[in-house]
């Protein structure tokens, strides 16, 4: 039985802690804030409650597996999972709209044909077939296995089976997600639908490799799910599973350093000077934070994956509204930018900033647990913005929130008349919660692109130190965080020979 110290109580760290405790190890978690969940938090005021991190859960099988492997009670006995149907309503720049059924390829094809014209659904359906092939090729190396030592194979191989495109006597194949949209979908609305999945993860579709097609595929194949009471309830359930397996939690415990002895991680030093002895250390913090904690030792081995570009962040506006949620309202509505090119230039250009009319996700759960009574509604607006932005003046923050509300009025026309109050969460708030520089939010790992879309290995150059969570393999997102916990637990329990789940 090893003594294992875990830095941080994010979802990946909690998943690792529960699995390691079940394997017989003595696990203690040290979290600098006063609660668990990392980015999966809740804001409450006047009887309203909001998720301030992810609002929906893709690929719930990851957490079902966690609960099966760590106890007798399955996930569905600990939280109430509900499929969201439609999975999303999309409002396009030309005024057209489409509501897409949840986890139904045939239903989505029919809905797109009806909304966007004959042939649109078939092109999207054909794309999903290619995306499924991409998923089959990349699922294990990018989600279920530790990062390959010869990761360069993943870096140089584009697994998306792009369709040959003839132009000016040349045959070309899509190498980026934007080219997939332009050459294979051939409809600006379908392209916007495709690219919105990358944008939600802070990826520039003009640079994201074509195999980012797995992002919309995951939603269409495995469904979009909501946790009643908010996704924060999932964090609560995982935390309680850890407690039931005798994981010790120390909140308000700022870690100052990772201790080393004989070239191995040997414990932690807390900010108050307390030394914590441990045989192994699992870090669930952002890379820059970990680098400061490991004194005098390079965390990443030479030849590791190349550094990723700095990830964007999110601007979130929480709206308390008078009046109940109308029957038939979609849980999620995506209002697409009027000028997608201008939005991408503003977000990812040299002078990064927020577009005047960005793509906005409007979440309207209709969950009685989130409102004081049936005569009120809790609505969340989310847009991707540059990391490090939004920490300026109150006037600038208000201007950005107003911009999101103006866009959201396409989905909620009486939004301003119903408004009781709003709360704005900027990248500075994300940084405060997660410790990530500028409030950056990590994206899932992807193949190709010379390795720029891969994340660092869960093992490190310092023996006995492992990394977990969105900033390490397999990257950001709730299912990926859960899988990182499984990978770290496997590497510790089975050793370097661990090859992933079977």
Secondary structure, 3 states (H helix, E strand, C coil): CCEEEEECCEHHHHHHHHHHHHCCCEEEEEECCCCCECCCCEEEECCEEEECCCCCEECCHHHHHHHHHHCCCCHHHHCCEEECCCCEEEECCCCCEEEECCCCHHHHHHHHHHHHCCCHHHHHHHHHHHHHHHHHHHHHHHHHCCCCCCCHHHHHCCCCCCCCEEECCEEECCCEHHHHHHHHHCCHHHHHHHHHHHHHCCCCCCCCEHHHHHHHHHHHHHCEEEECCCCHHHHHHHHHHHHHCCCEEEECCCEEEEEEECCEEEEEEECCCCEEECCEEEECCCHHHHHHHCCCCCCCCCCCCCCCCCCCEEEEEEEEEECCCCCCCCCEEEECCCCHHHHHHHHHCCCCCCCCCCCEEEECCCCHHHCCCCCEEEEEEEEEECCCCCCCCHHHHHHHHHHHHHHHCCCCCCHHHHEEEEEEECHHHHHHHHCCHHHCCCCECCCCHHHCCCCECCECCCECEEECCCCECCECCHHHHHHHHHHHHHHHHHCCCCCCCC
